[in-house]
Amino acid sequence: MSLLRRTIAILGGGPGGYEAALVAAQLGADVTVVDSDGVGGACVLTDCVPSKTLIETSNAMTMLNRAPRLGIATGGLATVNAARLYERITDLARAQSQDITARLAAEQVKVIAAPGRLTGPGTIQAGDERIQADAILVATGARPRVLPGAEPDGERILTWRQLYDLTELPRDLIVVGSGVTGAEFASAYLALGSRVTLVSSRDRVLPQEDEDAAGLIEDVFRRRGMTVLGRSRAQSVSRDAGTVTVTLEDGRTVSGSHCLLTVGMIPRTDGIGLDEAGVKLDAHGFVEVDRVSRTSAAGVYAAGDCTGVLMLASVAAMQGRIAMWHTLGEAVGPLRLGHVAATIFTDPEIATVGVSQRAVTAGQISARVLKLPLATNPRAKMAGVSDGFVKLFTSPGTGVVLGGVVVAPRASELIMAVSVAVEQHLTSEQLARTFAVYPSMSGSVTEAARKLMEFGGDIP
């Protein structure tokens, strides 16, 4: 660490911003965070934390629905108190924001609650205060994309950031968009008791994800009563009192009580002085960065959703940390997107790390592939779970684990074993010889590794 005390200014208090602030403060820098939306950013206050809290409640409802198969008579009396649910969600998000604020204060990070913009080399204007810094980090995030002709009203036509202002569960929810966000909310509200219609412009849900995983999730959705409209692009959304109507491009209409728009994100990069500072944006308005988070402007870094680099809180946080390590002279390695573990919080969850089936199928990567159904796992049988699988990809020559897919309850936890194997270049033999608890869902990971040792070639 340099003996000179440096000053860091961070625009945005989400994961990319506050994690960077903590690293910089611990390395001895004077750090100021400028944020007008609340510490924790959209991730904590309106996006990740609230949505996953909602999903935890929906998972509890799924378990109650599975209870009769386990010999438990529930009498079908479980209902959702929507007002209490939404209150708990907002309370938890607020508490998480306060925890982060307290951590920043403990590290002597200054937080200015005001809009900020770059006004010159190493300068940010925050309200009435002018901040001069040796390095600046832009971590302003992104906001929900809105379709022309489908403008949210905050009551029945909604973005996901407006859901928690409701006082009741949607009776008939139309979800427009079948990517990660759309699939997660469709899954959650179906479990909570809403009738759900999922409108997908593609031929299947989760079109960018592992095809086996996406196909399984769509089968689960349909089996549980969701209406999935594939190859159906929404053209407009209108409201008449308590009814919302989605008009599709082919002229069909779908009616419900509420419509949730999940059609992507746009970066929050306009109006904050980036052009004047010489920060280059791509054609979609995202900040262009290299693998150590540098922008095209000297001394200006960027992290998180405003860069468009894998819109995950974990990636935003790592981008922010890398930026601080780099600017403060610490040893640092570039961001390795091939090692990022990600989860889609449907029921069951989909977790992935490393190489993909698409890359293997396209011949971009040579790999042995094994897919092991979760239905053979004894712990899954005990829990009444039959939907899911573990898929591993290994190098044909060395047996090194290149990646994996887990579809299961708590796949977000189970993927950790595969993630460690990818990060540490472990072989399928080393993974196979690792003890797994019996019985456990994680036992399927080591069993898949043993089967890769046993057989040659691809195994369906």
C-alpha positions as CSV (number, residue, x, y, z in Angstrom):
1,M,0.0,0.0,0.0
2,S,1.2,3.5,-0.9
3,L,2.3,5.7,2.0
4,L,0.6,8.6,0.4
5,R,-3.0,9.0,1.6
6,R,-5.1,9.1,-1.6
7,T,-8.7,10.3,-2.0
8,I,-11.4,8.2,-3.7
9,A,-14.8,9.4,-4.8
10,I,-17.5,6.9,-5.6
11,L,-20.7,7.7,-7.5
12,G,-23.3,5.2,-6.5
13,G,-23.9,3.3,-3.3
14,G,-24.8,-0.2,-4.6
15,P,-22.7,-3.3,-4.3
16,G,-20.1,-2.0,-6.8
17,G,-19.9,1.3,-4.9
18,Y,-20.0,0.2,-1.2
19,E,-17.8,-2.8,-1.6
20,A,-15.2,-0.6,-3.4
21,A,-15.5,1.9,-0.6
22,L,-14.8,-0.7,2.1
23,V,-11.7,-2.0,0.2
24,A,-10.4,1.6,-0.4
25,A,-10.9,2.5,3.3
26,Q,-9.2,-0.6,4.5
27,L,-6.2,0.3,2.3
28,G,-6.0,3.7,4.0
29,A,-7.7,6.0,1.4
30,D,-10.0,8.9,2.2
31,V,-13.3,7.7,0.7
32,T,-16.5,9.5,-0.2
33,V,-19.6,7.8,-1.5
34,V,-22.2,10.0,-3.3
35,D,-25.6,8.4,-3.6
36,S,-29.1,9.9,-3.8
37,D,-31.2,6.6,-3.7
38,G,-30.0,5.0,-0.4
39,V,-27.0,3.0,0.6
40,G,-27.1,-0.5,-0.9
41,G,-28.6,0.9,-4.1
42,A,-31.3,-0.8,-6.1
43,C,-29.8,-4.2,-5.3
44,V,-30.7,-3.9,-1.6
45,L,-33.7,-1.6,-1.7
46,T,-35.7,-2.6,-4.7
47,D,-34.1,-5.5,-6.6
48,C,-32.1,-8.4,-5.3
49,V,-32.8,-8.3,-1.6
50,P,-36.6,-7.7,-1.9
51,S,-37.1,-10.2,-4.7
52,K,-35.3,-13.0,-3.0
53,T,-37.2,-12.2,0.2
54,L,-40.4,-12.6,-1.8
55,I,-39.1,-15.8,-3.3
56,E,-38.2,-17.3,0.2
57,T,-41.9,-16.9,1.1
58,S,-42.9,-18.5,-2.2
59,N,-40.5,-21.4,-1.4
60,A,-42.3,-21.9,1.9
61,M,-45.6,-22.1,0.1
62,T,-44.1,-24.7,-2.3
63,M,-43.0,-26.8,0.7
64,L,-46.5,-26.6,2.2
65,N,-48.0,-27.8,-1.1
66,R,-45.6,-30.7,-1.1
67,A,-46.4,-31.6,2.5
68,P,-49.2,-34.1,1.8
69,R,-46.7,-36.2,-0.1
70,L,-44.6,-36.3,3.0
71,G,-47.5,-37.5,5.2
72,I,-48.4,-34.1,6.6
73,A,-52.1,-33.0,6.5
74,T,-52.2,-29.2,6.0
75,G,-55.9,-28.9,5.4
76,G,-55.2,-26.5,2.6
77,L,-55.5,-23.5,4.9
78,A,-52.3,-21.8,4.2
79,T,-52.8,-18.3,2.7
80,V,-50.6,-15.3,2.1
81,N,-51.0,-12.1,4.0
82,A,-49.9,-9.8,1.2
83,A,-49.7,-6.6,3.3
84,R,-47.6,-8.3,5.9
85,L,-45.4,-9.9,3.2
86,Y,-44.7,-6.6,1.5
87,E,-44.1,-4.9,4.8
88,R,-41.6,-7.6,5.8
89,I,-39.8,-7.2,2.4
90,T,-39.4,-3.4,2.7
91,D,-38.4,-3.6,6.4
92,L,-35.7,-6.2,5.6
93,A,-34.4,-4.1,2.7
94,R,-34.3,-1.0,4.9
95,A,-32.5,-2.9,7.7
96,Q,-29.9,-4.3,5.2
97,S,-29.3,-0.7,4.0
98,Q,-28.8,0.4,7.5
99,D,-26.4,-2.4,8.2
100,I,-24.2,-1.4,5.2
101,T,-24.4,2.3,6.2
102,A,-23.2,1.4,9.7
103,R,-20.3,-0.7,8.2
104,L,-19.2,2.3,6.0
105,A,-19.4,4.6,9.0
106,A,-17.2,2.2,11.0
107,E,-14.6,2.3,8.2
108,Q,-14.8,6.2,8.3
109,V,-16.3,6.4,4.8
110,K,-18.1,9.6,4.2
111,V,-21.6,9.3,2.6
112,I,-23.2,12.2,0.8
113,A,-26.9,11.7,0.2
114,A,-27.3,13.8,-3.0
115,P,-27.3,13.5,-6.8
116,G,-23.8,13.5,-8.2
117,R,-22.1,14.2,-11.5
118,L,-18.6,14.4,-12.9
119,T,-17.7,18.1,-13.5
120,G,-14.0,17.9,-14.5
121,P,-10.8,15.9,-14.1
122,G,-11.0,14.1,-10.7
123,T,-14.1,16.2,-9.7
124,I,-17.6,15.3,-8.6
125,Q,-20.3,17.8,-7.8
126,A,-22.6,16.3,-5.1
127,G,-25.4,18.7,-4.3
128,D,-23.7,21.8,-3.0
129,E,-20.5,20.0,-2.3
130,R,-17.5,19.8,-4.7
131,I,-15.3,16.7,-4.3
132,Q,-11.8,16.5,-5.6
133,A,-10.4,12.9,-5.9
134,D,-7.3,11.1,-7.1
135,A,-9.6,8.4,-8.6
136,I,-13.3,8.2,-9.3
137,L,-15.5,5.1,-9.5
138,V,-18.8,5.3,-11.4
139,A,-21.3,2.7,-10.0
140,T,-24.7,4.2,-10.9
141,G,-26.5,1.0,-11.9
142,A,-29.3,0.6,-14.3
143,R,-33.1,1.0,-14.3
144,P,-35.9,-1.2,-15.8
145,R,-36.5,-0.8,-19.5
146,V,-40.0,0.3,-20.5
147,L,-41.8,-0.7,-23.7
148,P,-43.3,2.2,-25.7
149,G,-47.1,1.7,-25.3
150,A,-46.7,-0.2,-22.0
151,E,-45.8,2.6,-19.6
152,P,-46.1,1.6,-15.9
153,D,-48.7,3.3,-13.8
154,G,-47.4,1.9,-10.5
155,E,-50.8,0.3,-9.7
156,R,-51.6,-2.4,-12.1
157,I,-49.0,-2.0,-14.9
158,L,-45.7,-2.4,-13.0
159,T,-42.0,-2.8,-13.1
160,W,-40.6,-5.1,-10.4
161,R,-39.4,-2.1,-8.4
162,Q,-43.1,-1.2,-7.9
163,L,-44.4,-4.5,-6.7
164,Y,-43.8,-3.9,-3.1
165,D,-46.1,-0.9,-3.0
166,L,-49.1,-3.3,-3.5
167,T,-51.4,-4.3,-0.7
168,E,-52.7,-7.5,-2.2
169,L,-51.4,-10.3,-4.3
170,P,-52.2,-10.0,-8.0
171,R,-55.2,-12.2,-8.8
172,D,-54.2,-12.8,-12.4
173,L,-50.6,-11.7,-13.1
174,I,-49.3,-11.3,-16.7
175,V,-45.5,-11.3,-16.8
176,V,-44.1,-9.8,-20.0
177,G,-40.6,-11.2,-20.5
178,S,-39.2,-14.7,-19.9
179,G,-35.6,-13.9,-19.0
180,V,-34.2,-14.3,-15.5
181,T,-36.3,-11.6,-13.8
182,G,-39.5,-12.7,-15.5
183,A,-39.0,-16.3,-14.8
184,E,-38.2,-15.7,-11.1
185,F,-41.3,-13.5,-10.5
186,A,-43.6,-15.8,-12.5
187,S,-42.4,-18.8,-10.4
188,A,-42.7,-16.9,-7.1
189,Y,-46.2,-15.5,-7.7
190,L,-47.5,-18.9,-9.0
191,A,-46.4,-20.5,-5.7
192,L,-48.0,-17.6,-3.7
193,G,-51.3,-18.4,-5.3
194,S,-51.6,-16.0,-8.2
195,R,-52.8,-17.2,-11.6
196,V,-49.8,-16.5,-13.9
197,T,-49.4,-16.0,-17.6
198,L,-45.9,-15.7,-18.9
199,V,-45.5,-13.9,-22.2
200,S,-42.2,-14.9,-24.0
201,S,-41.1,-13.5,-27.3
202,R,-38.8,-16.5,-27.7
203,D,-39.6,-20.2,-28.3
204,R,-38.9,-21.1,-24.7
205,V,-38.4,-19.4,-21.3
206,L,-34.9,-18.5,-20.2
207,P,-33.6,-18.5,-23.8
208,Q,-30.0,-17.5,-22.8
209,E,-29.7,-20.3,-20.2
210,D,-28.7,-24.0,-20.4
211,E,-31.3,-25.6,-22.7
212,D,-31.8,-28.7,-20.4
213,A,-32.3,-26.5,-17.4
214,A,-34.7,-24.0,-19.2
215,G,-36.7,-26.9,-20.6
216,L,-37.1,-28.5,-17.2
217,I,-38.2,-25.2,-15.6
218,E,-40.8,-24.6,-18.4
219,D,-42.2,-28.1,-17.9
220,V,-42.4,-27.4,-14.1
221,F,-44.2,-24.1,-14.8
222,R,-46.8,-25.7,-17.1
223,R,-47.3,-28.7,-14.8
224,R,-48.0,-26.3,-11.8
225,G,-50.7,-24.5,-13.8
226,M,-48.8,-21.5,-15.4
227,T,-49.8,-20.4,-18.9
228,V,-46.7,-20.0,-21.0
229,L,-47.1,-18.2,-24.3
230,G,-44.1,-18.8,-26.4
231,R,-43.2,-16.8,-29.5
232,S,-45.5,-14.1,-28.3
233,R,-44.2,-10.6,-28.4
234,A,-46.1,-7.9,-26.4
235,Q,-47.0,-4.8,-28.4
236,S,-48.8,-2.7,-25.9
237,V,-50.4,-2.8,-22.4
238,S,-53.6,-1.0,-21.5
239,R,-55.7,-0.6,-18.4
240,D,-59.5,-0.3,-17.9
241,A,-60.3,0.1,-14.2
242,G,-59.3,-3.2,-12.6
243,T,-58.4,-5.0,-15.8
244,V,-55.1,-4.9,-17.7
245,T,-54.9,-6.1,-21.3
246,V,-51.7,-7.1,-23.1
247,T,-52.0,-6.9,-26.8
248,L,-49.6,-9.2,-28.7
249,E,-48.0,-8.4,-32.1
250,D,-50.2,-11.0,-33.8
251,G,-53.4,-9.4,-32.5
252,R,-54.2,-11.7,-29.7
253,T,-54.9,-10.2,-26.3
254,V,-54.3,-11.5,-22.7
255,S,-56.2,-10.0,-19.8
256,G,-55.4,-10.0,-16.1
257,S,-55.6,-8.0,-12.9
258,H,-51.9,-6.9,-13.1
259,C,-49.1,-6.8,-15.6
260,L,-45.4,-7.1,-14.6
261,L,-42.9,-5.8,-17.2
262,T,-39.5,-7.5,-17.2
263,V,-38.0,-6.5,-20.5
264,G,-34.5,-5.7,-19.6
265,M,-32.4,-2.9,-18.1
266,I,-30.9,0.4,-19.4
267,P,-27.9,2.0,-17.8
268,R,-28.1,5.0,-15.6
269,T,-25.3,6.9,-17.4
270,D,-27.1,9.9,-18.9
271,G,-26.9,13.3,-17.3
272,I,-23.9,12.6,-15.0
273,G,-21.1,14.2,-17.0
274,L,-19.5,11.1,-18.5
275,D,-19.3,12.6,-22.0
276,E,-17.6,15.7,-20.7
277,A,-15.2,13.6,-18.7
278,G,-14.2,11.6,-21.7
279,V,-15.8,8.4,-20.5
280,K,-16.7,6.3,-23.6
281,L,-20.1,4.6,-23.7
282,D,-21.1,1.8,-26.0
283,A,-24.1,1.9,-28.5
284,H,-26.5,1.0,-25.7
285,G,-25.2,3.6,-23.2
286,F,-23.1,1.3,-21.0
287,V,-19.8,2.4,-19.7
288,E,-16.9,0.6,-21.5
289,V,-14.4,-0.9,-19.1
290,D,-11.4,-3.2,-19.3
291,R,-10.8,-6.2,-17.1
292,V,-9.5,-4.1,-14.2
293,S,-12.5,-1.7,-14.4
294,R,-10.8,1.2,-16.1
295,T,-12.8,3.5,-18.4
296,S,-11.4,5.5,-21.3
297,A,-10.8,8.5,-19.0
298,A,-7.7,8.5,-16.9
299,G,-8.4,8.0,-13.2
300,V,-12.0,7.1,-13.8
301,Y,-13.2,3.5,-13.2
302,A,-16.7,1.9,-13.4
303,A,-18.4,-1.1,-11.9
304,G,-21.7,-2.8,-11.8
305,D,-24.8,-2.7,-14.0
306,C,-23.8,0.6,-15.6
307,T,-21.1,-1.3,-17.4
308,G,-23.4,-4.1,-18.7
309,V,-20.8,-6.7,-17.6
310,L,-22.9,-9.6,-16.2
311,M,-25.6,-7.8,-14.2
312,L,-25.0,-9.6,-10.9
313,A,-24.3,-8.1,-7.5
314,S,-21.3,-10.4,-7.1
315,V,-19.8,-9.2,-10.3
316,A,-20.5,-5.5,-9.5
317,A,-18.8,-6.0,-6.1
318,M,-15.7,-7.7,-7.6
319,Q,-15.4,-5.0,-10.3
320,G,-15.5,-2.4,-7.6
321,R,-12.9,-4.2,-5.5
322,I,-10.6,-4.7,-8.5
323,A,-10.8,-1.0,-9.3
324,M,-9.7,0.0,-5.9
325,W,-6.9,-2.6,-5.7
326,H,-5.7,-1.4,-9.1
327,T,-5.8,2.3,-8.4
328,L,-4.3,2.0,-4.9
329,G,-1.4,-0.1,-6.2
330,E,-2.3,-3.5,-4.8
331,A,-1.6,-6.8,-6.6
332,V,-4.7,-7.5,-8.7
333,G,-5.8,-10.0,-11.3
334,P,-8.3,-9.1,-14.0
335,L,-12.0,-10.0,-13.8
336,R,-12.5,-13.6,-14.8
337,L,-16.1,-13.9,-16.1
338,G,-15.6,-17.6,-16.9
339,H,-15.4,-18.3,-13.1
340,V,-18.5,-16.4,-12.1
341,A,-21.2,-18.6,-10.4
342,A,-24.8,-17.4,-11.1
343,T,-28.2,-18.5,-9.9
344,I,-31.7,-18.1,-11.3
345,F,-34.0,-18.2,-8.2
346,T,-36.9,-20.1,-9.8
347,D,-38.3,-23.2,-8.1
348,P,-36.2,-25.3,-8.5
349,E,-33.2,-23.0,-8.8
350,I,-30.8,-23.1,-11.7
351,A,-27.1,-22.5,-10.8
352,T,-24.3,-22.4,-13.3
353,V,-20.5,-21.8,-13.4
354,G,-17.8,-22.1,-16.0
355,V,-18.3,-23.3,-19.6
356,S,-21.8,-23.8,-21.0
357,Q,-23.5,-26.5,-22.9
358,R,-24.0,-24.0,-25.8
359,A,-20.3,-23.6,-26.2
360,V,-19.7,-27.3,-26.1
361,T,-22.4,-28.1,-28.6
362,A,-21.1,-25.3,-30.9
363,G,-17.7,-26.9,-30.8
364,Q,-16.1,-23.8,-29.2
365,I,-14.9,-25.9,-26.3
366,S,-14.1,-29.6,-26.1
367,A,-15.5,-31.2,-23.1
368,R,-16.9,-34.4,-21.7
369,V,-20.5,-33.9,-20.4
370,L,-22.4,-35.9,-17.8
371,K,-25.9,-35.2,-16.7
372,L,-27.2,-36.9,-13.5
373,P,-30.9,-36.7,-12.7
374,L,-31.7,-35.5,-9.2
375,A,-34.5,-38.1,-8.9
376,T,-31.9,-40.7,-8.1
377,N,-30.6,-38.8,-5.1
378,P,-31.8,-40.3,-1.7
379,R,-32.1,-36.9,0.0
380,A,-34.2,-35.6,-2.9
381,K,-36.5,-38.6,-2.5
382,M,-36.9,-38.0,1.2
383,A,-37.9,-34.4,0.5
384,G,-40.3,-35.4,-2.2
385,V,-38.2,-33.7,-4.9
386,S,-37.9,-35.2,-8.4
387,D,-37.2,-32.2,-10.7
388,G,-33.6,-31.4,-11.2
389,F,-30.2,-32.6,-12.2
390,V,-26.4,-32.1,-11.9
391,K,-24.4,-31.6,-15.1
392,L,-20.6,-31.5,-15.2
393,F,-18.2,-30.5,-18.0
394,T,-14.6,-31.7,-17.8
395,S,-11.6,-31.5,-20.1
396,P,-11.2,-34.7,-22.2
397,G,-7.5,-34.8,-21.7
398,T,-6.9,-33.8,-18.2
399,G,-10.2,-34.4,-16.5
400,V,-10.2,-30.8,-15.1
401,V,-13.6,-29.6,-14.2
402,L,-14.5,-26.8,-16.7
403,G,-18.0,-26.0,-15.4
404,G,-21.4,-27.3,-14.3
405,V,-25.1,-26.8,-14.0
406,V,-27.2,-27.6,-11.0
407,V,-31.0,-27.6,-11.1
408,A,-32.4,-28.3,-7.6
409,P,-33.8,-26.7,-4.5
410,R,-31.0,-24.5,-3.1
411,A,-28.9,-24.9,-6.2
412,S,-27.4,-21.6,-5.3
413,E,-25.7,-23.4,-2.4
414,L,-24.9,-26.7,-4.2
415,I,-23.0,-24.9,-7.0
416,M,-20.3,-23.9,-4.6
417,A,-18.6,-27.3,-4.8
418,V,-18.4,-27.0,-8.6
419,S,-17.3,-23.4,-8.4
420,V,-14.4,-24.3,-6.2
421,A,-13.4,-27.1,-8.6
422,V,-13.4,-24.7,-11.5
423,E,-11.5,-22.0,-9.6
424,Q,-8.9,-24.4,-8.3
425,H,-8.6,-26.4,-11.5
426,L,-9.6,-29.6,-9.7
427,T,-10.1,-32.8,-11.7
428,S,-13.2,-35.0,-11.7
429,E,-11.2,-37.6,-9.8
430,Q,-10.3,-35.1,-7.1
431,L,-13.9,-34.0,-6.9
432,A,-15.0,-37.7,-6.8
433,R,-12.7,-38.5,-3.9
434,T,-14.1,-35.6,-1.8
435,F,-16.3,-36.7,1.0
436,A,-20.0,-35.7,0.7
437,V,-22.5,-36.1,3.5
438,Y,-24.9,-39.0,3.1
439,P,-27.7,-38.4,2.5
440,S,-27.3,-35.0,0.9
441,M,-28.2,-33.3,-2.4
442,S,-24.5,-32.4,-2.7
443,G,-23.8,-36.1,-3.0
444,S,-25.1,-35.8,-6.6
445,V,-22.1,-33.6,-7.4
446,T,-19.5,-36.2,-6.3
447,E,-21.6,-39.0,-7.8
448,A,-21.5,-37.2,-11.2
449,A,-17.8,-36.9,-10.9
450,R,-17.4,-40.6,-10.2
451,K,-19.5,-41.4,-13.2
452,L,-17.2,-39.2,-15.3
453,M,-14.3,-41.3,-14.1
454,E,-16.1,-44.5,-14.9
455,F,-17.3,-43.9,-18.4
456,G,-15.7,-42.4,-21.5
457,G,-17.3,-40.0,-24.0
458,D,-20.4,-38.0,-23.4
459,I,-23.0,-39.5,-21.1
460,P,-26.6,-38.4,-21.4
